[in-house]
């Protein structure tokens, strides 16, 4: 199992791969902000990309983000449009 993780880390360390993954994550975040339900705008404004040496993730970090995602599937829908 660790060999696979090591291999994935090596793959993600390649500048072109990491750049592409980050680009897809940024586009997904952009779409998520466009389609996010808005009452106060806090959820939409909290959508952003977190990068690490081995990848990137789109997150919404307001305390009620899980409830919004459960009701609307914003991040999931955005990923499918990327």
Secondary structure, DSSP 4 states (H G I P E B T S, - for coil): -HHHHHHHHHHHHSHHHHHHHHHHHHHHHHHHHHH---SSSHHHHHEEEEEETTEEEEEE-STTHHHHHHHH-HHHHHHHH-
